[in-house]
Amino acid sequence: MDLHYKYKESIGKYLLVSPDNIFLYWKGRVALYALLKAVGIREGDEVLLSGLTCVVVPNAIIYLKAIPKYVDVSTDTYNPTFNAYCEKVTNKTKAIIIQNTFGLSSNVEEIVKFAKEKNLVTIEDCTHGFGGTYNNKPNGSYCDAAIYSTQWNKPFSTGIGGFCLLNNSQFISKIFLINKELITPTFLEEFVLSLQYWIHKNLINENNYWILRSLYRKLSKLGIVIGSSQGIELTDNKRPSNYFKGVSKVQLKIGIRNIQNLEMNLNKRRENAILYSEFLKLHNKKYISEDLWCNHSFLVYPLLVKDRMNFMLKAERNRIKIGDWFVSPIHPVIENFYKWDLNEDSIPISSYLSKHLVNLPTLENDGQKVTNFLLTTLDNII
């Protein structure tokens, strides 16, 4: 059995699908681009997406000369509601991207049913939610297709990477044709990724985490190291020349090994998330309601704060690894939103949340350490 098939078989066991319906890529955004192309998204088509997302999602749409239409989110789920999606549909709408933000899926069946009635394609953005479930079925099961990410901070990691699932068989032959255009990663790219993964696994510790994270992000933007995003993806809407790239052998090997820890990690995330919820509820702060837990895989735990900079600095001093999803409606871009067809006035809730969100770590051995820190900064928590 070759590495490609072995890796896809490992993924398929969690998604309860055939490995033949899974397609592998250098990054998750490449999987989205391939899917959009396979389902027939063309110039002038509108694609609905969450108003609180990563810039690589609208990028994939714009690279096909289509139009991203942002849908405002709910403060309860951090996802758009069913009604919010319905209100944004026009005669130009061709697809809906349903995002499970932070690992929470919501309103999926309702949205999919509506989309079928309108003859719209649905793609589930499961970049936060691989391994989780929605109404007892794996995330990604309901839509025509789904995308997943295996970046550093995703449910399981291959350093960078991603894949897609095609549930609608009519698009499979099309994606096979599209994938013939995939660029093969170079030997140097594989070597650098392998080295970065080794450093990430063996050299990063509590004392150097913040310095190295900041350095990595700067080098990533400059294209010096292999990072989540190239500089041009964050400053413009032009597709990078080497964007459409296939998976590498080093990603396959790391993926086969790391996916084995997924169940253990999901349990740990849930355990910590419930601890945080109970703490926040006790102190009359905003928390994830119990009725959402069954459909949440808790990649991170969202927290709203009044002064994000102050909160992050205090967390760093206390060696608490706080994340910053989302610093803007199209994270991490913070200016020139017009390049991505974004008008913040059209998504007021998403805009507000992006100014107050931080993420508590859920894959921690000592969640109590995090709640002890939160106790010292209660006045700053919303």
Secondary structure by P-SEA (a helix, b strand, c coil): ccaaaaaaaaaaaaaccccccccccccaaaaaaaaaaaacccccbbbbbbccccaaaaaaaaaacbbbbbbbbbcccccccaaaaaaaccccccbbbbbbccccccaaaaaaaaaaaabbbbbbcccccccccccccccccccccbbbbbccccccccccccccccccccaaaaaaaaacccccccaaaaaaaaaaaaaaacccccccaaaaaaaaaaaaaacccccccccccccccccccccbbbbcaaaaaaaaaaacaaaaaaaaaaaaaaaaaaaaaaaccccccccccccccccbbbbbbccaaaaaaaaaaacccccccccccccccccccccccccccccaaaaaaaabbbbcccccccaaaaaaaaaacccccc
